[in-house]
Amino acid sequence: MPDSIALDDSEAHHLQHVLRLKPGDQVCLFDGCGTEADAVITRISRREVFCAVSDRRKSPPAAFGRLTVLASPPKADRLKWMIEKLTEIGVERLILLQTERTIVTPGESRIEKLRSSVVSACKQCRRNDLMQLSPLQTMTSVLADLHSERLQGELWIAHPGTEPEFQSNVVSPTVQPRFLLIGPEGGFTNDEFQAAIKAGARVAAWPNTVLRIETAAIVFAARLLAGPLKTTSLPPAE
């Protein structure tokens, strides 16, 4: 991040017309790659905002490793909502998954709009690295692409009606990366499920109920990222 920076149109508009900041005001900038910096607004023009940058900071790596979610896109605004929440909880990458039962197939223009939702979610949750958002890939190509990476991590598949393998000690900070497969409405076909199992996938399931796409993605991603649950003793109320 340079010592002086000009914000682009969208960020300049947000700063001027939403936050209503002025020259001399302090802001926190981030580059989307894990670095943030304090800055002071030095000049505002009609379409640009100029800032003087100082005190750069690099984020530490995630405590419980890197997670890629591979999910069949849910319908309508539920896809945008899922992207926002996966960004908030720290998912490194979301790959949209094309399966035999996938209904929603967003094109590149839609994906570009969804990437702006990633930026907005990062601002809201104060995350300074952008979650990567990849366009549709088939189940077959995904399993082939993951083969070499999976040697260093774990592959999980969410599948209802199966015995889950989540245990209290399942999350280890030494295991990187992780991959989580989330199927479409109607779930994976048996052939897709068996292909994932053959590739070494472990099963994540929720007791008694069938979860929506976005619910399953968030629940199981959070479980893999959170690490062992901890309890905190609160002081007695006065």
Residue pairs with C-beta under 8 A, 6 or more apart in sequence:
1 29
1 31
1 35
1 37
1 53
1 56
2 53
3 52
3 53
3 54
4 42
4 50
4 51
4 52
4 53
5 29
5 39
5 50
5 51
5 53
6 48
6 49
6 50
6 51
7 15
7 48
7 49
7 50
7 51
8 48
9 47
9 48
10 116
11 49
12 44
12 47
12 48
12 49
15 21
15 27
15 41
15 49
16 44
16 49
21 27
21 41
22 41
22 44
23 41
23 42
23 43
23 44
24 40
24 41
25 40
25 41
26 38
26 39
26 40
26 41
27 38
27 39
27 40
27 41
27 51
28 36
28 37
28 38
28 39
29 36
29 37
29 39
29 51
29 53
30 36
30 37
30 122
30 128
30 129
31 128
32 119
32 122
32 128
32 129
32 130
33 129
33 130
34 58
34 59
34 128
34 129
35 56
35 57
35 58
35 59
35 128
36 56
36 57
36 59
36 128
37 53
37 54
37 55
37 56
37 57
38 53
38 54
38 55
39 51
39 52
39 53
39 54
40 51
40 52
40 54
41 49
41 50
41 51
42 50
42 51
42 52
43 49
43 50
44 50
59 128
59 129
62 90
62 92
62 225
63 173
63 227
64 171
64 172
64 173
64 224
64 225
64 226
64 227
65 153
65 173
65 175
65 176
65 177
65 178
65 225
66 92
66 153
66 176
66 177
66 178
67 90
67 91
67 92
67 177
67 178
67 179
67 180
67 221
67 224
67 225
68 91
68 92
68 93
68 94
68 95
68 177
68 178
68 179
68 180
69 86
69 91
69 93
69 94
69 95
69 179
69 180
69 182
69 217
69 221
70 94
70 95
70 97
70 137
70 142
70 179
70 180
70 181
70 182
71 82
71 94
71 95
71 96
71 97
71 181
71 182
71 213
71 217
72 96
72 97
72 98
72 99
72 101
72 102
72 104
72 182
72 183
72 184
72 185
72 213
73 79
73 96
73 97
73 102
73 104
73 105
73 106
73 136
73 213
74 82
74 104
74 185
74 212
74 213
74 214
75 103
75 104
78 212
78 213
78 214
79 104
79 106
79 114
79 214
80 114
80 117
81 214
82 213
82 214
82 217
82 218
83 94
83 114
83 117
83 118
83 121
83 131
83 133
84 117
84 118
84 120
84 121
84 124
85 121
85 214
85 218
86 94
86 131
86 217
86 218
86 221
87 117
87 118
87 121
87 122
87 125
87 127
87 130
87 131
88 121
88 124
88 125
88 127
89 218
89 221
89 222
89 225
90 127
90 225
91 131
91 221
91 225
92 131
92 132
92 177
93 131
93 132
93 133
93 134
94 131
94 132
94 133
94 134
95 134
95 137
95 142
96 106
96 111
96 133
96 134
96 135
96 136
96 137
97 136
97 137
97 139
97 142
97 181
97 182
97 183
97 184
98 105
98 136
98 137
98 138
98 139
99 138
99 139
99 183
99 184
99 188
99 189
99 192
100 139
100 189
100 192
101 183
101 184
101 185
101 186
101 187
101 188
101 189
102 136
102 184
103 184
103 185
105 136
106 114
106 135
106 136
108 135
111 133
111 135
114 133
115 130
115 133
118 130
118 131
118 133
119 130
121 127
121 131
122 128
122 129
122 130
122 131
137 145
139 188
139 192
139 195
139 196
140 195
142 181
143 195
143 196
143 199
146 155
146 179
146 199
147 199
149 177
149 179
150 179
150 199
150 200
152 176
152 177
153 175
153 176
153 177
153 178
153 179
154 175
154 178
154 179
154 202
155 178
155 179
155 181
155 196
155 199
155 200
155 201
155 202
156 178
156 179
156 180
156 181
156 201
156 202
156 203
156 204
156 220
156 224
157 180
157 181
157 183
157 188
157 193
157 196
157 197
157 201
157 202
157 203
157 204
158 180
158 181
158 182
158 183
158 203
158 204
158 205
158 211
158 216
158 217
158 220
159 183
159 187
159 188
159 193
159 203
159 204
159 205
160 187
160 205
160 206
160 210
160 211
161 205
162 203
162 205
163 203
163 205
164 203
164 204
164 205
164 206
164 207
165 202
165 203
165 204
166 204
166 223
168 228
169 228
170 224
171 223
171 224
171 225
171 226
171 227
171 228
173 227
178 224
180 204
180 217
180 220
180 221
180 224
181 188
181 196
181 201
182 213
182 216
182 217
182 220
183 192
183 213
184 213
185 213
187 193
188 196
197 203
204 220
204 223
206 216
206 219
211 219
